[in-house]
Amino acid sequence: MTSPQNSASSPSGIGAALGAFFLWGVLPIYWKSLQATPAPHIIAHRTLWALLILWGLLAMQGNAAATLRQLRQPRIIAWHLLSGTLLAGNWLLYVWATLHERIIEAALGYYLNPFFNMLFGYLLFAERQTPLQKTSIAIALAGVLCQFRGNHGFPWIAITLALSFSLYAVVRKKSPLTSLPGLSLETLLLAPVALCWLVTTSPTLGATLRAADAQTILLICTGFATAIPLLLFGYAARTISLTTLGILQFLGPTLQFLIGWMMYREQMTIERTISFLLIWCAIGLYAYSLRQIRQHREESIDTSP
């Protein structure tokens, strides 16, 4: 029997997943509202304000001291410094792409992310893929190849976003820490860099924060824009099946794609259209393969003595 803590039909878990992916999907609108602020400044603020929120949550749970004790272990520091760097690089490129009319290409990167995860799982962790999953990877890669003659040539933004987030997942597998303590350590380790960047590049930082104008408030709220979807995602991951989570995650890049195309009028060339059609075919095969695996497992459980 499926535990209620890991049920594919848990209404609260599905609601949390939809909330997380919806927020990630509409974040381009938020970043566009900060158009006057350079992307590195946005990421520096995002890191520092997320740090305050995440450590506040840890303190409320009574886990702050235990998380700080992890800093005594060089291995933990090394892995989370690396994972934090990958995450910050992913954030930076995504925000930069949004501010420079490359939302559709960024969406392509997050469509590709599950396929890169499968590829790394096969190469690094000896995870086995079904023939359908291997076919979906091949079709997704064909979709990428179609964009080599697109608006901006080689889709390096999409490839880098997918690669960096997949590598982040690989590195996080090396740490025993769960989502909230792990992310809290990452922001703590990155905070000195973020603070130094703001202090050295924004000599009027203190005056800007005291001004409390609309842009300042939006910068402060980047912490909430970071923490809320991550917390919703963490709850969803604990309460619904990974199969359901894997299918729902495509809501985020779909919303990004629609926002870039319909709201900000980014160009859809014939190459880009064919590319996305292939990616969506790959997603359909991927979702179907996950359903098959789940049915096979359920049948195995039902027929076991």
Secondary structure, 3 states (H helix, E strand, C coil): CCCHHHCCCCHHHHHHHHHHHHHHHHHHHHHHCCCCCCHHHHHHHHHHHHHHHHHHHHHHHCCHHHHHHHHHCHHHHHHHHHHHHHHHHHHHHHHHHHHCCCHHHHHHHHHHHHHHHHHHHHHHHCCCCCHHHHHHHHHHHHHHHHHHHCCCCCCHHHHHHHHHHHHHHHHHCCCCCCHHHHHHHHHHHHHHHHHHHHHHHCCCHHHHHHHCCHHHHHHHCHHHHHHHHHHHHHHHHHHCCHHHHHHHCCHHHHHHHHHHHHHCCCCCCHHHHHHHHHHHHHHHHHHHHHHHHHHHHHHHHHHCC
